[in-house]
Amino acid sequence: MHDGVFFEDQGLPTATVISSEFVKAARAQADALGAREYRPVVVPHPIQPLTREEVRLLADKAFDEILARLTP
């Protein structure tokens, strides 16, 4: 979150990707950084036990949202 907020503050679009397990922590960190409107891209948790193909499917599902965040 810190890097995403930092770069957004510099005028560079970002797409911070987190798993659903970390939504509350990400919100708290963004709020602490004064970025109440900053929203990460959230993918289902857990990721660690997934196969490479399953991770690719998650990435494919998140791709449009990530692209939209990076291309204003």
Phi and psi restraints in degrees (value plus and minus 20) as a CYANA .aco file:
   2 HIS   PHI     -77.9   -37.9
   2 HIS   PSI     -67.7   -27.7
   3 ASP   PHI     -83.6   -43.6
   3 ASP   PSI     -63.0   -23.0
   4 GLY   PHI     -80.3   -40.3
   4 GLY   PSI     -66.2   -26.2
   5 VAL   PHI     -83.8   -43.8
   5 VAL   PSI     -64.0   -24.0
   6 PHE   PHI     -76.9   -36.9
   6 PHE   PSI     -71.1   -31.1
   7 PHE   PHI     -87.5   -47.5
   7 PHE   PSI     -57.4   -17.4
   8 GLU   PHI     -80.4   -40.4
   8 GLU   PSI     -61.4   -21.4
   9 ASP   PHI     -82.4   -42.4
   9 ASP   PSI     -46.0    -6.0
  10 GLN   PHI    -107.5   -67.5
  10 GLN   PSI     -18.4    21.6
  11 GLY   PHI      68.0   108.0
  11 GLY   PSI      -8.1    31.9
  12 LEU   PHI    -123.0   -83.0
  12 LEU   PSI     101.7   141.7
  13 PRO   PHI     -83.2   -43.2
  13 PRO   PSI     123.2   163.2
  14 THR   PHI    -154.1  -114.1
  14 THR   PSI     144.7   184.7
  15 ALA   PHI    -161.9  -121.9
  15 ALA   PSI      69.4   109.4
  16 THR   PHI     -98.0   -58.0
  16 THR   PSI     103.5   143.5
  17 VAL   PHI    -125.2   -85.2
  17 VAL   PSI     107.4   147.4
  18 ILE   PHI    -152.6  -112.6
  18 ILE   PSI     141.3   181.3
  19 SER   PHI    -109.8   -69.8
  19 SER   PSI     139.7   179.7
  20 SER   PHI     -78.3   -38.3
  20 SER   PSI     -43.3    -3.3
  21 GLU   PHI     -83.0   -43.0
  21 GLU   PSI     -43.5    -3.5
  22 PHE   PHI    -128.1   -88.1
  22 PHE   PSI      -5.6    34.4
  23 VAL   PHI     -80.8   -40.8
  23 VAL   PSI     -68.3   -28.3
  24 LYS   PHI     -83.0   -43.0
  24 LYS   PSI     -64.0   -24.0
  25 ALA   PHI     -84.5   -44.5
  25 ALA   PSI     -60.7   -20.7
  26 ALA   PHI     -84.6   -44.6
  26 ALA   PSI     -61.7   -21.7
  27 ARG   PHI     -82.2   -42.2
  27 ARG   PSI     -64.2   -24.2
  28 ALA   PHI     -82.4   -42.4
  28 ALA   PSI     -61.7   -21.7
  29 GLN   PHI     -87.8   -47.8
  29 GLN   PSI     -64.0   -24.0
  30 ALA   PHI     -81.2   -41.2
  30 ALA   PSI     -63.2   -23.2
  31 ASP   PHI     -81.4   -41.4
  31 ASP   PSI     -63.0   -23.0
  32 ALA   PHI     -83.8   -43.8
  32 ALA   PSI     -48.0    -8.0
  33 LEU   PHI    -107.2   -67.2
  33 LEU   PSI     -18.2    21.8
  34 GLY   PHI      58.3    98.3
  34 GLY   PSI       1.3    41.3
  35 ALA   PHI    -135.8   -95.8
  35 ALA   PSI      41.7    81.7
  36 ARG   PHI     -80.1   -40.1
  36 ARG   PSI     -45.9    -5.9
  37 GLU   PHI    -109.5   -69.5
  37 GLU   PSI     -29.6    10.4
  38 TYR   PHI     -90.4   -50.4
  38 TYR   PSI     109.0   149.0
  39 ARG   PHI    -146.1  -106.1
  39 ARG   PSI     107.9   147.9
  40 PRO   PHI     -99.9   -59.9
  40 PRO   PSI     145.4   185.4
  41 VAL   PHI    -106.3   -66.3
  41 VAL   PSI     106.3   146.3
  42 VAL   PHI    -129.6   -89.6
  42 VAL   PSI     108.7   148.7
  43 VAL   PHI    -135.4   -95.4
  43 VAL   PSI     138.6   178.6
  44 PRO   PHI     -81.7   -41.7
  44 PRO   PSI     127.6   167.6
  45 HIS   PHI    -124.3   -84.3
  45 HIS   PSI     127.8   167.8
  46 PRO   PHI    -108.8   -68.8
  46 PRO   PSI     141.9   181.9
  47 ILE   PHI    -126.7   -86.7
  47 ILE   PSI     -56.9   -16.9
  48 GLN   PHI     -70.3   -30.3
  48 GLN   PSI     -61.9   -21.9
  49 PRO   PHI    -103.0   -63.0
  49 PRO   PSI     -20.2    19.8
  50 LEU   PHI     -94.7   -54.7
  50 LEU   PSI     131.3   171.3
  51 THR   PHI     -96.2   -56.2
  51 THR   PSI     146.4   186.4
  52 ARG   PHI     -77.0   -37.0
  52 ARG   PSI     -61.1   -21.1
  53 GLU   PHI     -85.8   -45.8
  53 GLU   PSI     -61.0   -21.0
  54 GLU   PHI     -84.2   -44.2
  54 GLU   PSI     -57.4   -17.4
  55 VAL   PHI     -86.2   -46.2
  55 VAL   PSI     -59.8   -19.8
  56 ARG   PHI     -81.0   -41.0
  56 ARG   PSI     -59.5   -19.5
  57 LEU   PHI     -83.9   -43.9
  57 LEU   PSI     -60.9   -20.9
  58 LEU   PHI     -81.0   -41.0
  58 LEU   PSI     -64.2   -24.2
  59 ALA   PHI     -82.8   -42.8
  59 ALA   PSI     -61.9   -21.9
  60 ASP   PHI     -80.6   -40.6
  60 ASP   PSI     -60.9   -20.9
  61 LYS   PHI     -87.6   -47.6
  61 LYS   PSI     -52.8   -12.8
  62 ALA   PHI    -108.0   -68.0
  62 ALA   PSI     -31.3     8.7
  63 PHE   PHI     -75.6   -35.6
  63 PHE   PSI     -68.4   -28.4
  64 ASP   PHI     -81.7   -41.7
  64 ASP   PSI     -61.0   -21.0
  65 GLU   PHI     -86.7   -46.7
  65 GLU   PSI     -61.7   -21.7
  66 ILE   PHI     -82.4   -42.4
  66 ILE   PSI     -67.6   -27.6
  67 LEU   PHI     -79.5   -39.5
  67 LEU   PSI     -61.7   -21.7
  68 ALA   PHI     -82.7   -42.7
  68 ALA   PSI     -55.7   -15.7
  69 ARG   PHI     -92.0   -52.0
  69 ARG   PSI     -50.2   -10.2
  70 LEU   PHI    -109.7   -69.7
  70 LEU   PSI     -36.3     3.7
  71 THR   PHI    -144.3  -104.3
  71 THR   PSI      69.7   109.7
